[in-house]
Amino acid sequence: MVTIYSQQSIEGATMFRLTQIIRNLFIRFEAWFGVVLQSFANLFKKFFGFFAKVFGLTSPNYFLESTEVQDTKQTKAEQPTATIQNSTTDTPTTVPRRANSKLDNYYLNMARDVKKN
């Protein structure tokens, strides 16, 4: 079986083939650059990670102050204070608030007026 292609279909196929080659080439370059750049990034991570370990920057409490660090004015040996327990219990006494008689009279008078009407 012999297939005869027209000139137009051959040109269309070659254009499609050319774009496919360019797309595949771009994908391959992108993958290659990704691998190369990732290897450079790993190299930098290892390099700077080494110095971070040397200078102690990887310890979990690097940014926290230790409990031993104190102010220069504070003394380490403080005198313990003796606490005396009081055996009597103090009951708090509350003084009842004095009612505002003017305000109460105002509301009582208003209620009377409403009741009358």
ChimeraX commands (.cxc) that place a marker at each C-alpha (Angstrom):
marker #1 position 0.00,0.00,0.00 radius 0.5
marker #1 position 1.46,3.30,-1.07 radius 0.5
marker #1 position 0.42,6.49,0.66 radius 0.5
marker #1 position 0.80,9.74,-1.16 radius 0.5
marker #1 position 1.19,12.86,0.98 radius 0.5
marker #1 position 0.60,16.31,-0.30 radius 0.5
marker #1 position 3.26,18.97,0.05 radius 0.5
marker #1 position 1.13,20.87,2.55 radius 0.5
marker #1 position 0.74,17.91,4.94 radius 0.5
marker #1 position 4.50,17.25,4.88 radius 0.5
marker #1 position 5.29,20.86,5.81 radius 0.5
marker #1 position 2.73,20.73,8.62 radius 0.5
marker #1 position 4.24,17.52,9.95 radius 0.5
marker #1 position 7.74,18.94,9.92 radius 0.5
marker #1 position 6.62,22.05,11.81 radius 0.5
marker #1 position 4.93,19.91,14.39 radius 0.5
marker #1 position 8.03,17.75,14.62 radius 0.5
marker #1 position 10.25,20.83,15.00 radius 0.5
marker #1 position 8.16,22.26,17.86 radius 0.5
marker #1 position 8.16,18.85,19.55 radius 0.5
marker #1 position 11.97,18.72,19.34 radius 0.5
marker #1 position 12.26,22.24,20.78 radius 0.5
marker #1 position 9.88,21.40,23.62 radius 0.5
marker #1 position 11.74,18.20,24.48 radius 0.5
marker #1 position 15.07,20.02,24.31 radius 0.5
marker #1 position 13.78,22.69,26.68 radius 0.5
marker #1 position 12.52,20.03,29.11 radius 0.5
marker #1 position 15.89,18.27,29.05 radius 0.5
marker #1 position 17.80,21.53,29.64 radius 0.5
marker #1 position 15.48,22.42,32.48 radius 0.5
marker #1 position 16.01,19.03,34.13 radius 0.5
marker #1 position 19.78,19.23,33.66 radius 0.5
marker #1 position 19.94,22.73,35.19 radius 0.5
marker #1 position 17.80,21.54,38.07 radius 0.5
marker #1 position 20.20,18.70,38.87 radius 0.5
marker #1 position 23.28,20.92,38.50 radius 0.5
marker #1 position 21.88,23.76,40.59 radius 0.5
marker #1 position 20.67,21.35,43.24 radius 0.5
marker #1 position 24.16,19.89,43.53 radius 0.5
marker #1 position 25.61,23.41,43.94 radius 0.5
marker #1 position 22.97,24.17,46.58 radius 0.5
marker #1 position 23.87,20.99,48.47 radius 0.5
marker #1 position 27.54,21.97,48.30 radius 0.5
marker #1 position 26.77,25.39,49.82 radius 0.5
marker #1 position 24.56,23.81,52.50 radius 0.5
marker #1 position 27.32,21.45,53.54 radius 0.5
marker #1 position 29.93,24.24,53.52 radius 0.5
marker #1 position 27.93,26.70,55.60 radius 0.5
marker #1 position 26.48,23.91,57.75 radius 0.5
marker #1 position 30.00,22.97,58.80 radius 0.5
marker #1 position 30.71,26.51,59.98 radius 0.5
marker #1 position 27.34,26.68,61.72 radius 0.5
marker #1 position 28.26,23.56,63.70 radius 0.5
marker #1 position 31.73,24.94,64.48 radius 0.5
marker #1 position 30.33,28.19,65.86 radius 0.5
marker #1 position 27.50,26.47,67.71 radius 0.5
marker #1 position 24.66,27.96,65.73 radius 0.5
marker #1 position 22.81,24.65,65.44 radius 0.5
marker #1 position 22.13,24.18,69.16 radius 0.5
marker #1 position 18.41,24.38,69.97 radius 0.5
marker #1 position 18.84,27.06,72.64 radius 0.5
marker #1 position 21.12,29.32,70.61 radius 0.5
marker #1 position 18.74,32.26,70.75 radius 0.5
marker #1 position 17.69,31.68,74.36 radius 0.5
marker #1 position 19.64,32.93,77.32 radius 0.5
marker #1 position 20.90,30.25,79.63 radius 0.5
marker #1 position 19.78,30.24,83.25 radius 0.5
marker #1 position 23.34,30.77,84.44 radius 0.5
marker #1 position 23.69,34.11,82.71 radius 0.5
marker #1 position 22.69,36.76,85.21 radius 0.5
marker #1 position 22.92,40.50,85.51 radius 0.5
marker #1 position 26.22,41.78,86.90 radius 0.5
marker #1 position 24.47,43.61,89.74 radius 0.5
marker #1 position 22.64,40.52,90.93 radius 0.5
marker #1 position 24.37,38.36,93.51 radius 0.5
marker #1 position 24.22,34.61,93.32 radius 0.5
marker #1 position 24.01,33.91,97.04 radius 0.5
marker #1 position 20.88,35.58,98.32 radius 0.5
marker #1 position 19.73,35.33,101.90 radius 0.5
marker #1 position 16.65,33.15,102.20 radius 0.5
marker #1 position 13.74,35.03,103.69 radius 0.5
marker #1 position 11.86,33.42,106.52 radius 0.5
marker #1 position 8.12,33.25,106.15 radius 0.5
marker #1 position 5.90,33.35,109.19 radius 0.5
marker #1 position 2.52,31.78,108.80 radius 0.5
marker #1 position -0.37,33.60,110.34 radius 0.5
marker #1 position -2.75,31.26,112.13 radius 0.5
marker #1 position -5.68,33.68,112.12 radius 0.5
marker #1 position -7.69,33.97,108.97 radius 0.5
marker #1 position -8.68,37.40,107.87 radius 0.5
marker #1 position -12.19,37.68,106.60 radius 0.5
marker #1 position -12.57,40.53,104.20 radius 0.5
marker #1 position -15.26,42.92,105.24 radius 0.5
marker #1 position -17.16,44.69,102.56 radius 0.5
marker #1 position -18.92,47.91,103.27 radius 0.5
marker #1 position -22.26,48.01,101.49 radius 0.5
marker #1 position -22.52,50.82,99.04 radius 0.5
marker #1 position -24.84,53.57,100.00 radius 0.5
marker #1 position -27.67,53.74,97.57 radius 0.5
marker #1 position -28.10,56.87,95.54 radius 0.5
marker #1 position -31.38,58.05,96.97 radius 0.5
marker #1 position -31.90,60.82,94.39 radius 0.5
marker #1 position -31.63,58.36,91.52 radius 0.5
marker #1 position -33.87,55.85,93.27 radius 0.5
marker #1 position -36.49,58.53,93.92 radius 0.5
marker #1 position -36.37,59.55,90.25 radius 0.5
marker #1 position -37.10,56.02,89.05 radius 0.5
marker #1 position -39.75,55.43,91.71 radius 0.5
marker #1 position -41.54,58.64,90.73 radius 0.5
marker #1 position -41.32,57.72,87.04 radius 0.5
marker #1 position -42.81,54.29,87.78 radius 0.5
marker #1 position -45.66,55.89,89.70 radius 0.5
marker #1 position -46.37,58.27,86.84 radius 0.5
marker #1 position -46.44,55.40,84.34 radius 0.5
marker #1 position -48.75,53.42,86.61 radius 0.5
marker #1 position -51.15,56.35,86.95 radius 0.5
marker #1 position -51.41,56.83,83.19 radius 0.5
marker link #1:1,2 radius 0.2
marker link #1:2,3 radius 0.2
marker link #1:3,4 radius 0.2
marker link #1:4,5 radius 0.2
marker link #1:5,6 radius 0.2
marker link #1:6,7 radius 0.2
marker link #1:7,8 radius 0.2
marker link #1:8,9 radius 0.2
marker link #1:9,10 radius 0.2
marker link #1:10,11 radius 0.2
marker link #1:11,12 radius 0.2
marker link #1:12,13 radius 0.2
marker link #1:13,14 radius 0.2
marker link #1:14,15 radius 0.2
marker link #1:15,16 radius 0.2
marker link #1:16,17 radius 0.2
marker link #1:17,18 radius 0.2
marker link #1:18,19 radius 0.2
marker link #1:19,20 radius 0.2
marker link #1:20,21 radius 0.2
marker link #1:21,22 radius 0.2
marker link #1:22,23 radius 0.2
marker link #1:23,24 radius 0.2
marker link #1:24,25 radius 0.2
marker link #1:25,26 radius 0.2
marker link #1:26,27 radius 0.2
marker link #1:27,28 radius 0.2
marker link #1:28,29 radius 0.2
marker link #1:29,30 radius 0.2
marker link #1:30,31 radius 0.2
marker link #1:31,32 radius 0.2
marker link #1:32,33 radius 0.2
marker link #1:33,34 radius 0.2
marker link #1:34,35 radius 0.2
marker link #1:35,36 radius 0.2
marker link #1:36,37 radius 0.2
marker link #1:37,38 radius 0.2
marker link #1:38,39 radius 0.2
marker link #1:39,40 radius 0.2
marker link #1:40,41 radius 0.2
marker link #1:41,42 radius 0.2
marker link #1:42,43 radius 0.2
marker link #1:43,44 radius 0.2
marker link #1:44,45 radius 0.2
marker link #1:45,46 radius 0.2
marker link #1:46,47 radius 0.2
marker link #1:47,48 radius 0.2
marker link #1:48,49 radius 0.2
marker link #1:49,50 radius 0.2
marker link #1:50,51 radius 0.2
marker link #1:51,52 radius 0.2
marker link #1:52,53 radius 0.2
marker link #1:53,54 radius 0.2
marker link #1:54,55 radius 0.2
marker link #1:55,56 radius 0.2
marker link #1:56,57 radius 0.2
marker link #1:57,58 radius 0.2
marker link #1:58,59 radius 0.2
marker link #1:59,60 radius 0.2
marker link #1:60,61 radius 0.2
marker link #1:61,62 radius 0.2
marker link #1:62,63 radius 0.2
marker link #1:63,64 radius 0.2
marker link #1:64,65 radius 0.2
marker link #1:65,66 radius 0.2
marker link #1:66,67 radius 0.2
marker link #1:67,68 radius 0.2
marker link #1:68,69 radius 0.2
marker link #1:69,70 radius 0.2
marker link #1:70,71 radius 0.2
marker link #1:71,72 radius 0.2
marker link #1:72,73 radius 0.2
marker link #1:73,74 radius 0.2
marker link #1:74,75 radius 0.2
marker link #1:75,76 radius 0.2
marker link #1:76,77 radius 0.2
marker link #1:77,78 radius 0.2
marker link #1:78,79 radius 0.2
marker link #1:79,80 radius 0.2
marker link #1:80,81 radius 0.2
marker link #1:81,82 radius 0.2
marker link #1:82,83 radius 0.2
marker link #1:83,84 radius 0.2
marker link #1:84,85 radius 0.2
marker link #1:85,86 radius 0.2
marker link #1:86,87 radius 0.2
marker link #1:87,88 radius 0.2
marker link #1:88,89 radius 0.2
marker link #1:89,90 radius 0.2
marker link #1:90,91 radius 0.2
marker link #1:91,92 radius 0.2
marker link #1:92,93 radius 0.2
marker link #1:93,94 radius 0.2
marker link #1:94,95 radius 0.2
marker link #1:95,96 radius 0.2
marker link #1:96,97 radius 0.2
marker link #1:97,98 radius 0.2
marker link #1:98,99 radius 0.2
marker link #1:99,100 radius 0.2
marker link #1:100,101 radius 0.2
marker link #1:101,102 radius 0.2
marker link #1:102,103 radius 0.2
marker link #1:103,104 radius 0.2
marker link #1:104,105 radius 0.2
marker link #1:105,106 radius 0.2
marker link #1:106,107 radius 0.2
marker link #1:107,108 radius 0.2
marker link #1:108,109 radius 0.2
marker link #1:109,110 radius 0.2
marker link #1:110,111 radius 0.2
marker link #1:111,112 radius 0.2
marker link #1:112,113 radius 0.2
marker link #1:113,114 radius 0.2
marker link #1:114,115 radius 0.2
marker link #1:115,116 radius 0.2
marker link #1:116,117 radius 0.2
view
